[in-house]
Amino acid sequence: MVLINEREIEIPVIDFGDLDGENRTKTMSLLDHACDKWGFFMVDNHGIDKELMEKVKKMINSHYEDHLKEKFYQSEMVKALSEGKTSDADWESSFFIWHKPTSNISEIPNISEELSKTMDEYVSQLHKFAERLSKLMCENLGLDQEEIMKAFSGSKGPAFGTKVAKYPECPRPELMRGLREHTDAGGIILLLQDDQVPGLEFMKDGKWFHIPPSKNNTIFVNTGDQIEILSNGRYKSVVHRVMTVKQGSRLSIATFYNPSGDAVISPAPKLLYPSGYRFQDYLKLYSTTKFGDKGSRLVTMKKMENGDFP
């Protein structure tokens, strides 16, 4: 667990190094608890090259300084804020890179060949981690391991893309959000974030909590709306935001493991309760299974719903 603020609430930390040993059952239980009760958690020993992650952060920061910072501070939003005027705009400098099913990184202005190559290496490793995490989630939900992957695939496979963002120093943080309150539309979000500058906040139990900068290149994970739908509400997406700060420019590299555009999303059938039955039919089954497992009884009702009578 990681302490996240003075309220003494702790974020679950999932150590993927424990998944292959005697602590696997305990680690899987912690992952399920994190997805079920929190909707966000940190992952350590994720298998991604941490030197590569450090290189990605350094190069993105340099790209911002060289090509984006001046443009940001010359924007109308910044000028308006200097006059005490606010807007619904977010105090961020960002761009989006698609990786799968097709890449657009070559179309991003001023992206160097070295940065492009480094991002490709990082994303290749991150994609393997995303698929592994999706399989573990399915296992905890009692689904086939590839259920999420198949649901997200559509005709071209799951989509994979990265929002690269800097949240620059803000002279009036009380007037502007870095990113306004929202849930994420997609599936599984994998965040490589700043190790020094704070700003990210998540809602839990009706209160906002600060997420600390990520030390030692842990991956911060949160679940999006499509996971909530696919899990039939068990793994919920959580409202979050980014606050602005007077000192420090926060880096955020958020990669999204999402459904493809033509994927048809619905709750996994196995997670749905039976429906459309007559109560007297339930009572008839109940009379012979009252002291047995409720889950088996519900499975039988679902079979009856589909016309497969016992």
Secondary structure, 3 states (H helix, E strand, C coil): CEECCCCCCEECEEEHHHCCCCCHHHHHHHHHHHHHHHCEEEEECCCCCHHHHHHHHHHHHHHHHHHHHHHHHCCHHHHHHHCCCCCCCCCCEEEEEEEECCCCHHHCCCCCHHHHHHHHHHHHHHHHHHHHHHHHHHHHHCCCCCHHHHHHHCCCCCEEEEEEEEECCCCCCCCCEEEEEECCCCCEEEEEECCCCCCEEEEECCEEEECCCCHHHCEEEEECHHHHHHCCCCCCCCCEEEECCCCCCEEEEEEEEECCCCCCCCCCHHHCCCCCCCHHHHHHHHHHHCCCCHHHHHHHHHHHHCCCCC
